[in-house]
Amino acid sequence: MSGKAPFRKRVISPEAVARAEASAAEAPINGDPRLGADYEAIRPAAIGEGAGRDLGSSQDPLHGAVVGDVVNAPLTRVKSNPLNPRAVYTTAAVDEMVMSLQANGQQVAATGFLDEEGNVVLIEGETRLRGARAAGLPTLRIELRPKPDSDQKLYESARAANVDRRDQTPLDDAIRWNDLLIRKVYPTQVALANALGLKEDLVSRTRNLASMPHKMILAVSEYPDLLTLKMLNAIREFFDQEGEEETLDLIHLAAKTGMGYRDVVAKRKMAQKPPGKRPRAAKEDLSYKGAKGQIKTFEEGGRLELVLQGLSKEDSDNIKTKIMEMFPEKAA
């Protein structure tokens, strides 16, 4: 008789079998003989077709990703540019991006770089990121670029991309430039202007736009036709004179009627209260029985004024009587 224990068949529940099958189905296939070891590295990314390296598998999502790759990054692994040159994102702009992504997919890859924590930091593409989140999409297609070697380079490369697409507005610049100077990314306004190849007076005039209240900034941002430097400066000057509520009304009126910046300037000038014009008068000093006075003769309107102070009641009555004798007909 053998010393081995007899084999006993173990009964496994159907639920346990189902769990085991599910786990096997989700496990990655290692060493697929159909693909060479370097397939992922040399496979071209078909950007137009929405292809990119998927960073959402059960393996390390950034394993093997290098500069030049176009990756489908899970939104949970994407960070916004901390020096994003865009400062204002309207609901309308994000909604428009949502509709575009849902209808056409992501047509253009965003750009970003890998950080030390294994995430992708955007250089540019914030509107696409916000649109993807609002649309409930799982990933964003991003082209990996070298990490900028300074905060200045990060900001400048992102702004250059926005300027090329005509997405950058003077209002964005005003808010972000003030922030960059406060944070000492650029030591002075002159340094900022030189880095961007702009004249310092332009930078100064643009920065003044940030003095407008937040409510006004959001209101004017809803109307792209109003986001020129001349129009925004005209609106700011109107606000300085007339206040917030009147300026909000003006913004909506300008957008509705197609007003230009000259129209806004003219409206501000019309609203100004003209300084009181002091009429010119010839003056002569008078003296009557110790009372001092003055008679004024005005060039315009033929007006005459007589003032005497220090008269006795009797002298006052006598002068009044003599004056009234000159006017036989009393005014009605």
Secondary structure, 3 states (H helix, E strand, C coil): CCCCCCCCCCCCCHHHHHHHHHHHHHCCCCCCCCCCCCHHHHCCCCHHHCCCEECCCCCCCCCCCCCCCEEEEEHHHEECCCCCCCCCCCHHHHHHHHHHHHHHCCCCCEEEEECCCCCEEEEECHHHHHHHHHHCCCEEEEEECCCCCCHHHHHHHHHHHHHHCCCCCHHHHHHHHHHHHHCCCCCCHHHHHHHHCCCHHHHHHHHHHHHCCHHHHHHHHCCHHHCCHHHHHHHHHHHHHHCHHHHHHHHHHHHHHCCCHHHHHHHHHHHCCCCCCCCCEEEEEEEECCEEEEEEEECCCCCEEEEEECCCHHHHHHHHHHHHHCCCCCCC
